[in-house]
Amino acid sequence: MRQATGIPAGAPVTLALFTPTSAAVSFSVVVNPAKLAAVEGMMAGIKRGVPRVITRAINKVGVAARTEICRRIAAEVNLKVSALRNRNVKLTKATFNRWEATLKISGRRVPLVRWLARQTRKGVSYAIRGSQRKFVPGGFIAEMASGHRGVFRRKGTPQARRRRRKGHEAEVRPRLPIQELYGVSVPEAMIGITQLAAGVLDRRIAQDLEREIDNQAALVIRQEGGS
């Protein structure tokens, strides 16, 4: 898609956003031809100088956009920024041959344990937004042999069993099998997430891309022993 050495004047770079609630939102930016010509001039004699500058600049903008999107989501729902960055908002970076970075917001349901789950005597409580908590009767928080931690509930039809200590019949479920419980997905928890993410990405490109091109050009020159 992109040339590894040399670029036509006005070549576009692309940052795209994918969410489960919409088609891809793609931002193609035609970098100022004068800017590209200046970069090519500075990179003369430096192996793959121009692709190094452009891809690093795109990826810097992509990383900054992802961090801001995660922080904006975490301000609205009860998920940690680090967990969102690692599990829910994925960044695929640009390469020398493909001047495109993509941000993808996962539509998978989030394990209930990540929604501020708390063990109580009668089950598990959790909160998706703010401090208002919901309750799972009979739920329990456990860590599997693999190290995976989650909120679980026993499956099966309740059966009458005698509890020896209390000496009466009670409805209890068999110990096995158990199932892990999940909450809503990030897009379900936050209405308007596509518009929020698209706005962040659009603004980051407008404000930061050309500045990052300058920064990365200077960095490549320093790395190559220039002044």
C-alpha positions in Angstrom: 0.0 0.0 0.0 2.9 2.4 0.8 6.3 2.7 -0.7 9.2 1.6 1.6 11.6 4.1 0.1 10.6 7.4 -1.2 7.0 8.7 -1.2 4.9 10.7 -3.7 4.1 14.2 -2.7 0.9 14.5 -0.8 0.8 10.7 0.1 -1.9 10.1 2.7 -1.5 8.4 6.1 -4.5 6.7 7.7 -5.7 6.1 11.2 -8.9 4.0 11.4 -11.3 3.2 14.2 -13.4 0.0 14.4 -16.2 -0.5 16.9 -18.9 -3.2 17.2 -21.5 -0.5 16.9 -20.5 1.0 13.6 -18.6 0.4 10.4 -15.0 1.5 10.3 -14.4 5.2 10.8 -11.3 6.0 8.8 -9.3 9.2 8.9 -7.0 9.6 5.9 -4.7 12.6 6.2 -2.8 14.1 3.3 0.4 15.4 4.8 1.4 18.8 3.6 3.5 18.1 0.4 6.0 20.8 1.6 6.4 18.9 4.9 7.0 15.6 3.1 9.5 17.2 0.8 11.3 18.7 3.8 11.4 15.3 5.5 12.7 13.6 2.4 15.4 16.2 2.2 16.4 15.7 5.8 16.4 11.9 5.4 18.6 11.9 2.3 21.2 9.2 2.6 19.5 7.6 5.7 18.3 4.1 5.0 14.5 4.0 5.3 14.6 7.4 6.9 11.2 8.6 5.6 9.3 5.4 6.5 10.9 5.5 10.0 9.7 9.0 10.5 6.2 8.6 9.2 5.4 5.3 10.8 6.7 6.4 14.2 4.7 9.6 14.0 1.5 7.7 13.1 2.1 5.3 15.9 2.8 8.0 18.5 -0.5 9.6 17.6 -2.3 6.3 17.7 -0.9 5.5 21.2 -1.8 9.0 22.5 -5.4 8.6 21.1 -5.8 5.1 22.7 -4.7 6.4 26.1 -7.1 9.3 25.9 -10.0 7.1 24.8 -9.3 4.7 27.6 -9.2 7.5 30.2 -12.4 9.0 28.8 -14.1 5.6 29.1 -12.8 4.9 32.6 -14.2 8.3 33.7 -17.7 7.1 32.7 -17.7 3.4 33.7 -16.0 1.3 36.5 -13.1 -0.1 34.5 -9.4 0.6 35.0 -7.4 2.5 32.3 -4.8 -0.2 32.2 -7.3 -3.0 31.7 -9.1 -1.1 28.9 -5.8 -0.5 27.2 -4.7 -4.1 27.4 -8.0 -5.9 26.7 -10.6 -3.6 25.2 -9.0 -0.9 23.1 -6.5 -2.5 20.7 -4.0 -0.6 18.6 -2.6 -2.1 15.5 0.4 0.0 14.6 1.6 1.2 11.2 4.6 -0.4 9.4 7.1 0.8 6.9 5.0 -0.7 4.1 1.6 0.2 5.5 1.1 3.7 6.7 -2.1 2.9 8.6 -2.8 2.4 12.3 -6.1 1.0 13.5 -7.9 1.3 16.9 -10.4 -1.4 17.6 -12.8 -1.3 20.6 -13.8 -4.8 21.5 -17.5 -5.7 21.7 -16.9 -8.7 23.9 -18.7 -8.9 27.2 -16.5 -8.0 30.2 -16.0 -10.6 32.9 -18.1 -9.6 35.9 -15.1 -9.7 38.2 -13.7 -6.6 36.5 -16.9 -4.6 37.3 -15.7 -3.8 40.9 -17.0 -7.2 42.0 -17.3 -7.8 45.8 -17.9 -11.0 47.7 -20.7 -10.9 50.3 -22.2 -13.6 52.5 -25.1 -14.2 50.1 -23.4 -13.7 46.7 -21.5 -11.1 44.7 -22.2 -7.4 44.2 -20.9 -5.4 41.3 -21.1 -1.9 39.8 -20.9 -0.9 36.2 -21.4 2.9 36.6 -20.9 5.0 39.7 -21.7 3.5 43.1 -25.0 1.8 42.3 -24.4 -1.9 42.8 -26.3 -4.9 41.5 -26.3 -8.4 43.1 -25.8 -12.0 42.0 -27.4 -14.3 44.5 -25.3 -17.4 45.1 -22.3 -16.0 43.1 -18.8 -16.4 44.4 -15.4 -15.0 43.5 -12.7 -17.7 42.9 -9.3 -18.1 41.4 -8.7 -21.1 39.1 -5.6 -23.3 39.0 -4.5 -21.4 35.9 -4.5 -18.2 37.9 -7.7 -16.9 36.2 -9.9 -15.0 38.6 -13.6 -14.6 38.1 -17.2 -14.5 39.4 -18.8 -17.9 39.2 -22.2 -19.5 39.9 -23.1 -23.1 40.2 -25.2 -24.5 37.4 -27.9 -27.1 37.6 -31.4 -27.4 39.2 -31.5 -26.7 43.0 -32.1 -29.9 45.0 -33.4 -30.4 48.5 -30.5 -31.5 50.7 -30.2 -32.0 54.4 -27.8 -29.6 56.1 -26.5 -31.6 59.0 -25.4 -28.7 61.2 -28.8 -27.0 61.0 -30.9 -30.1 60.7 -33.3 -29.0 58.1 -34.0 -29.3 54.4 -32.6 -26.5 52.1 -32.6 -25.8 48.4 -28.9 -25.9 47.3 -27.2 -26.4 43.9 -24.7 -29.2 43.1 -21.1 -28.1 43.5 -20.4 -28.8 39.9 -20.6 -27.7 37.1 -19.9 -24.0 37.5 -20.1 -21.1 35.0 -18.3 -17.8 34.9 -20.4 -14.7 34.8 -20.0 -11.7 32.5 -21.3 -8.2 32.5 -22.0 -6.0 29.5 -19.5 -5.0 26.9 -17.8 -1.6 26.9 -19.9 -0.3 24.0 -23.1 -1.4 25.8 -21.9 0.2 29.0 -21.1 3.5 27.3 -23.6 4.9 24.8 -22.0 7.1 22.1 -18.6 5.5 22.4 -18.0 5.6 18.6 -18.6 9.3 18.5 -16.3 9.9 21.5 -13.5 7.8 20.1 -13.8 9.3 16.6 -13.7 12.8 18.0 -10.5 12.0 20.0 -8.8 10.5 17.0 -9.8 13.3 14.7 -8.5 15.9 17.1 -5.3 14.1 17.8 -4.5 13.8 14.1 -5.2 17.5 13.5 -3.2 18.7 16.5 -0.3 16.2 16.8 0.6 14.5 13.5 2.7 17.1 11.9 4.4 18.0 15.2 5.2 14.3 15.7 6.7 14.1 12.1 9.1 16.9 13.1 9.9 15.2 16.4 10.6 11.9 14.8 12.7 13.4 12.0 14.9 15.1 14.6 15.2 11.8 16.5 16.2 9.8 13.4 18.9 12.4 12.6 20.2 12.1 16.2 20.2 8.3 16.0 22.2 8.4 12.8 24.8 10.7 14.4 23.6 14.0 12.8 23.3 17.3 14.6 
